[in-house]
Amino acid sequence: MLTETLARRWRGTELGLLLFPTALLVVGLALLTLANRQELVWRSFTAGFAFAAFLLATHAWLTHRYPYGDELLLPIAASLCALGQLMVTRLEPDLAIRQSLWVGLGFLAMGATLVLLPSIAWLRRYRYIWAALGLLLVMSTLVFGVDPNGSGARLWLGFGPVLFQPSEILKVLLVVFFASYLDEHRELLAYGGPRLGPIRLPPLPYLAPLLLMLLLSLLLLLWQRDLGAALLFYGIFLAMLYVASGRGLYVLVGILLFAAGATLMYQLFAHVRVRVDTWLDPWATATTTGFQLVQALTALAAGGLFGAGLTFGYPDMVPAIHTDFIIAAIGEELGLAGSLGVVALYMLLVYRGFKIAVDCRDAFAGFLAAGLTSVVGIQSLVILGGTLKLMPLTGVTLPLLSYGGSSILANFIILGLLLAISAEARRPRYAVHD
């Protein structure tokens, strides 16, 4: 029997595509240096060379350990990270080194996920532990949480100068729980429960643990006024429920329940009313609550088709542009072309993630891949929609692109899990581990 060692192959497609994010960051840093009227020296490219070293080391290790893993995931993620590093350096130079460190830690987190994970099936055995761990992390912010932005939401845990947002890890752990539970009860969910006229109701007794875990998560996040994370978790739940059951009725009922809940929250909570009213007419409050959105829309409009050019825009006019509104900076300086390029990268990443899910031989692995992909897809859709005034702003970050350490770490863990799932799904049946 051939072993995996004999079956290993060089990941040539991945290696070739990694040249793009490397060149993007190195050339971009050179342009920033020249635009600031500084001399080009080796120090100007430190972040670019470090980034290239991480990419090369990761590629070499994947070639050795996970030769059958998807070859497009790393280049796509690296392209988003390179653009994010470039824009953070442009927008907030004081945060550039910290962003580089977070990206480096992200690569290490991805590697640790691949090294320490015995198998994808191992995650299924401890689903309640993962869910409880995630909830405890978020609950800890009720006591130890800090509010560095003065927004009134204590969403972070502080460890000296380092801030960590537990909800970023919770979304990964809850996806593992959802995938495991849905795998166990997928046939019952697909068949449905008792009939109510022409409609077959879902089997509520079997959905109870799933709904309870979702409800606890949503209540915690709503208590902390983390509306973006609450919306994200609810969207992930509906997406995974549809993937497991194939019943569009569940999604329709979920959307109707969301609409009813959103209407109730609008009536009960002032901060929800502010967000919705700002979304509907930001120009009415253009000097107060609507200022951020109006400035972002103005920046996008000013960018035109090809943008003003790197460093030639005025992104500093948009508050928190390096986190919530980084796509506005890209739209202003790189234009519609640059913005569509970013959207294309996210679409390709989501496509590859769902393709991995379809290719899985094991149902749990497929549900897990679909759920993890939904995290990236829905989060990207929510923040892009908010910036374009298609929906209320939620305060979530663009995966792998915006500044934010917790988000970067969580998304690299997702990337590591998707690579592990794809490697297991595509490994020839005759190949075994060494």
N, C-alpha and C positions, 0 to 999 in steps of 0.2 A: 504494500500500500504506500502511495506517495504521501510524504509528510508535508506540512505547511511550509517547512524550510525549502523543500525542493520546488514547491509551487510559487514561491515568492517571485515578484516581478518588480521592475522599476516603475515607479509612478510618474511616467514621463509627462502625461497631460497636466498633472498637478504642478510639477516642477516648472514647466513652461509658462503656465498661467500665473505663477507666483512672481514672475518678472514684472507684471503690470503693477501690482500694489507697491512693490519695491521702488520701481521707477517713479510712480506717482508721488510717493512721499519724499524721495531724495530730490527730484526735480522741483517739487513744490517748496521744499525747505530752501533750496537755492534761490528760487524766485522771491520768497519772503525776505531772505537775507539781503538780496540786491535791492528790493523795494525799500528796505529800511536804511539804505545807503551804508551798508556795512560790507567789510571785506570778506570774501569767501575764504574760509579756512576750514581745516578738518573738523574743528569743533562745531561748525555749522551743521554738520551731517551726522552728529553723534546719534541722535534719535533714529535717523534713517538706517544707519549701519547696525544699530542694536536691533531694530525691527527686522532687517534682512537676516541677521544671525538667528533670531528666534524662528523665523520662517524656515530657514534652511535646516536648523536642528529638528524642528517639528516634522518637516518633510522626511528627513533621513530616518527619524524614529518611526514614523508611520510606515515607511517602506519596509522597515525591519519587522515591525510588530503587527501592523494592521494593513497588509498589502491589498486587501480586497475592499477597504473602506472607500467611500465615495471620494472621487478625486476633484470634485468641484466645490465642495463645502469650504475647505480651507482657503482657496483663492478668493471666493466670494466674500467670506468673512474678513479676510485680510484686506481686501479692497475697501470695504466699509471702514475698517479700523484705520487704514492709512489716510483716507479722506478725513475721518474724524480727528486724527492726530494733527493733520495739517490745518484744519479749520480751528481747532482749539488753540493751536500755536498762533494762528492769525488773530483770533478773537480775544483770548486771554493768555498772553505770553507767560504770565506768572504761574499758570496752571499746566504749562506744556510738559514740564518734567514729571509732575504728578500723574498726568495722563499717560505718559510713556511707562511709568512704573506700574500703573494699573493694567495696561495692556500686557506688559511682561508678566505680571501676576496672573492675568487671564490665561496666557499660554501655559503657565505652570499649573493652573487649576484644571485646564483641559487635560494636560498630561497626567495629573494626579488622578483624575476621573478614569482615564483609560488604564492606568497602572493598577489602581486599587480595586477596580470593579471586577469581581471574579467572573461574572457573567450577567447578561441582561436579566435572565430568569431569577437571579439572586435578589434583585430589587423587588420582585413580586411577593416574596415570602414575608416581607416586613412592612407591608403597606400601612398598617395602623401606626407603626413606630414612626415612619416618615411623616405621616400627617400630623401626629401629635407633636413631633419635634418642630415642624414648621409653625404650628399654632403657638407653641410655647415661646418660640423666638419672637413672634409678633406680639404676644401678650407681654413679653418682657419690656416692650416699649411703653406700656401703660405705666410702669413704675420707673424705669430707667431711661425712658426716651428723652431725646433732646430735640430742640427746634432751632437749628442754626440760621434759618432764614427769617425767623420772626413771623411766620405765617400762622402760628397757632396750632400747627399739626406736629406732634412729637413722633415722627416716623423713624428716627435714626437712633442707633446706639453709638455712644461715643467711647472710643478707646484712645485717649490722648488726642493727638491731632487727627486721628483717623475716624471717619464716620462710616457706619454700616447700616444699610436699610434691610431689615429682615424680610420684608414682603417680597423682595427679589428672589430670595431663596425659597420662600413659601410657595411661589408659583411653580417652581420645579418639583418640589416635594409633593404638592397636591396633584400635579399631572401624573406622577408615579402612582399615587393612591387611586386616582380616577381610572387609570389604565388597568391596574390590577383588579379593581372591583368590577369594572365593565367587562373585562375578559371572563371573569367567573360567571357573570349573569347575562352575557350577551344574547343567548338564545331566548331567555325569558323577555328581555327588552325588545328583541326583534319581533317576537310573536305578539306581545302586548298582554294586557290584562282583560278584565270584564268589559263587555260592550255597553255603551250608552247610546241606544239607537244605532245609527250607522257608524258611530265612532268607537274604536277600541281604545279604552283607557290604558295608560301605562300601569305596570304592576307596582303599585305604590309601596307595598311591604318590602319589596326587594330594592326599591330606590331609596328607602328611608335612610340607611347609613350614608349614602352618597349625598342626599339632600341635607342631612344634618351637618356633615362636614363642610359643605358649601355654605350653609347658613351661618355656621360659627365663623367661618373666614370672612364672610361679607359683613357680619355684625361688628367684628373686630375692626375691619378696615373703615367701615362707616363711622364707628365711634371715634376713630382717629382722623376722620375727614379725608381719608385717602380715597377719593372717588375714582381716580384713574385706575388704581389697582383693583378696586371692587368691580368696576366695569370689565376690566381685563379678565378677572377670574370667572365672572359670569359668562362672558363670551367663550372662554376656553371650555367651560362645562358644557355649554350647548353644542359646541363643535364636536367634542368627544362623544357626547350622547348620540349625536347624529351619525358619527362614524361607526359607533358600536351597534346601533339599532337599525340604521337605514330608514328611519321613520321621520319624514319631514314634519309630521304633526307635532312631535315633541318640540321641535324648534319653533314652530308657529306659536304653540302655547307658551313657550319660554319667552318669546318676544312680546306677546300680549301681557304676560306677567311683569316683564321689565317695564313696559309702557305704563302699566298701572302703578308700579312701585315708584317710577320716576315722577309721575304726576303727584303722587302723595308726598314724596320728598320735597318737591317744589313748593308745595303748600306749607310744609312743616319747618323747613330749614332755610334760614336766610342765606347761608353761603351757597346753597344750591340755586336759589333764585338769582343771586348775583351772577353766577356762571351762565345760567341759561339766558338771562336778560342781556348780558354782555355779548353772548353769541348771536342773539337775534338782531341786536342793533348796537354794535360796538361804537359807532360814531356818536351815539347819544351820550356816551360817557368817555369820549376820546381823551379827556384829560385826567381821568381817574382809572376806573376798573377796566375800561376798554382800551387804554393807551397801548398796552403791549400788543394786542391783536391788531389794532389799527396800524401800528408801526411795522409789524410783520407783513401785513398785506401790502403796505406801501413799498416795502423792500422788495417783495416778490414782483410787484408791478414794475418797479424801476429796473429790474434785471433784464427784462426783455427776453429775447431769444437766446443770446449768447452771453449775457451778463456784462457787468462793468469791468470785469477782470479782477483777478486776485489782488487784494489790498486797495482797490479803487472804489469800493462801495463805502457805505456808512452803517455797518452792522451794529456799531456801538449805540445806535439810537434805539435799539430793541432791547429791553431788559431781559436778563437771563437767556440771552440768545445762544450761549454755548451749551445749554441744557435743553430747555423746552422748545426752542425755536431755531435750532441749528440749520434746519432746512431752509429757513428764511434767508440766512446768510449765504447758503449755497445758491439759492435762487437769485439773489441780488448780484453776486460776484461771478457766478458761473452760468447764470441764466436758466431758461427753461430746459435747455439741452442738458445742463449739469443736473438739474432736479430730476428730469426723466431718467437720466443715467442711474441715479440713486434708487428711484422707484424700480427700474429694471433689475438692479442687483437684488432688491428685496423680493421681487417676484420670482427671480431665478432661485433664490435661496429657499423660498416657500415651495416652489415646484420640486426641487431636489429632495426636500424633506418629505413631501407627500409621496414622491416616487419611492423613497426608501421604505415608507410605510406600506406601500402596495407590494413591494418586493419581499416583504418579511414572510417567512414560513410560519412563524409563531404569532398568534393573535395578540398576545400581550405586547410583544415587541412592536407590532404594527400600530396598536393603539397608543403606545408610548411615543413612537416617532410622530404620529399624527398630532398628539397633544403638544409635544415640544415644538413642532412646526407651527401649530396654532398660536402658541405664545408669541413667537417672533412675528407672525403674520398679523395677528390682531393688534398687538402693541404698535407695530408700524402703521397700520391703518388708522388707529385711534389718534396718534400724534400728528400724522399727516393730515387727517381730516380736520383736526382742531386748528392747525396752522392755516388751512385753506378755508376756514369758516364753514365747513360742511357739518360740523358737530361742535358741541361745547368743548372748551379746553379742559383737559384732565390732569395735566401735570406729569405725565409719564415721559420717559426719554425714548429717543430713537435707538433701537438696539444696535450696539457696536459702533455707533456714530457719535452720539452725544457724549458730553463729559459726564462721568459718574462711575465711581469705582464698583459699587455693588452691582449695578446693571451690567457692567463689563464682565465681572466675575461670573454672574449668573448665566449670561449668554455664552460664555466660553464653556461652561459646564454643559449647557445644552448642546453646543457644538460637539463636545467630546462624546456625549451620549449618542448623538446621531451618527457619529463616525463608528462607534462601537456597534450600534445596531446594524448599520450598513455592512460592516465587515462580517458580522455573523450571517446576515441574510445572503450575501453574495459569495461566501466561501464555498468552493466546490464540496460536494458531499463526501468525496474521498479524502479531503484534506483534514488533518487533525492537528491539534496543538502539539508543540514540542514537549 
